[in-house]
Amino acid sequence: MNRQQAEKRGRGAETLACWHLRLRGWQILARRARVPGGEVDIVARRGRILAFVEVKARASEEAAAMALDDWRLRRVAVAAERLAPRYLRPDDDIRIDALFIVPRRWPKHLVNVWQG
């Protein structure tokens, strides 16, 4: 798969992830939020939870899990730390989640994947 196809696939997976989150009561605050040192695919809120969500679209759940390595999570954590002041409200809980998009499966939402 070339870079342009991968980009298109990634955007499609993020759109699907946003709809999945919306249907579960989340408000999407930002997509592809970039700061020096990292990027977050989705910034979402539900009640007092502010979640920075990394989306992985792969052929299998195992492949998605393998793509969610410590290096990637560290970059998301750096971005989340730098983006939090934009979205944080008093008494919010912040967490980093992951959402796996796999063909012919419901999206899988993993909660609080980074404990760094």
C-alpha positions as MATLAB code, in Angstrom:
seq = 'MNRQQAEKRGRGAETLACWHLRLRGWQILARRARVPGGEVDIVARRGRILAFVEVKARASEEAAAMALDDWRLRRVAVAAERLAPRYLRPDDDIRIDALFIVPRRWPKHLVNVWQG';
ca = [
       0.000    0.000    0.000;
       1.431    3.377   -0.943;
       1.462    6.441    1.295;
      -1.606    8.035   -0.326;
      -3.675    4.862    0.072;
      -2.543    4.493    3.685;
      -3.528    8.109    4.383;
      -6.982    7.563    2.868;
      -7.460    4.349    4.844;
      -6.370    6.095    8.046;
      -8.798    8.971    7.555;
     -11.617    6.519    6.873;
     -10.791    4.572   10.030;
     -10.750    7.789   12.064;
     -14.156    8.779   10.666;
     -15.555    5.365   11.612;
     -13.973    5.674   15.066;
     -15.589    9.106   15.547;
     -19.018    7.718   14.684;
     -18.480    4.778   17.026;
     -17.604    7.167   19.850;
     -20.500    9.528   19.089;
     -22.967    6.647   19.198;
     -21.672    5.882   22.685;
     -22.201    9.405   23.970;
     -18.801   10.965   23.272;
     -18.395   14.479   21.909;
     -15.572   14.803   19.364;
     -13.518   17.888   20.193;
     -10.735   17.492   17.624;
      -9.334   15.192   14.975;
      -5.681   14.879   14.049;
      -4.597   17.366   16.673;
      -0.887   18.061   16.131;
       1.658   19.675   18.400;
       5.461   19.600   18.393;
       6.448   16.093   19.461;
       3.256   14.222   18.660;
      -0.236   13.890   17.289;
      -3.540   12.629   18.626;
      -6.036   11.062   16.228;
      -9.137   12.033   18.228;
      -9.771   14.211   21.262;
     -13.127   13.297   22.815;
     -15.167   14.088   25.907;
     -17.908   12.241   27.743;
     -18.956   13.862   30.975;
     -15.830   14.550   33.016;
     -13.632   12.218   30.968;
     -11.270   13.799   28.455;
      -9.856   11.081   26.213;
      -7.012   11.247   23.716;
      -7.693    8.390   21.320;
      -5.208    6.597   19.059;
      -6.909    4.806   16.145;
      -5.351    1.716   14.571;
      -6.839    0.190   11.428;
      -5.367   -3.204   10.597;
      -6.361   -6.509    9.036;
      -6.657   -8.176   12.462;
      -6.968   -7.200   16.098;
      -3.552   -8.753   16.734;
      -1.965   -6.570   14.036;
      -3.651   -3.483   15.510;
      -2.322   -4.339   18.962;
       1.190   -4.802   17.558;
       0.984   -1.365   15.912;
       0.216    0.214   19.283;
       3.763    0.123   20.625;
       5.444    2.099   23.421;
       7.002    4.561   20.965;
       3.606    5.434   19.468;
       1.968    5.688   22.891;
       4.756    7.974   24.131;
       4.131   10.331   21.192;
       0.403   10.348   21.967;
       1.162   10.998   25.655;
       3.409   13.959   24.768;
       0.724   15.375   22.480;
      -1.978   14.794   25.109;
       0.063   16.620   27.728;
       0.546   19.586   25.402;
      -3.068   19.615   24.189;
      -4.747   19.104   27.562;
      -4.785   22.801   28.540;
      -6.936   23.547   25.462;
      -9.669   21.091   26.442;
      -9.308   20.424   30.162;
     -12.029   21.520   32.574;
     -11.783   21.544   36.359;
     -12.217   18.057   37.870;
     -11.740   16.257   34.526;
     -10.141   12.849   34.368;
      -7.693   12.499   31.489;
      -6.824    9.249   29.799;
      -5.336    7.819   26.634;
      -7.501    5.273   24.834;
      -7.083    3.222   21.685;
      -9.676    2.201   19.151;
      -9.031   -0.741   16.823;
     -10.749   -0.795   13.432;
     -10.715   -4.289   11.900;
     -12.672   -5.367    8.795;
     -15.983   -7.121    9.472;
     -15.746   -6.494   13.240;
     -17.191   -3.918   15.581;
     -14.634   -1.297   16.577;
     -12.840   -2.236   19.789;
     -12.368    0.570   22.318;
      -9.511    0.013   24.771;
      -9.680    2.291   27.790;
      -6.700    3.905   29.525;
      -3.927    2.187   27.548;
      -1.097    4.423   28.781;
      -0.001    4.454   32.398;
       3.299    6.327   31.788;
];
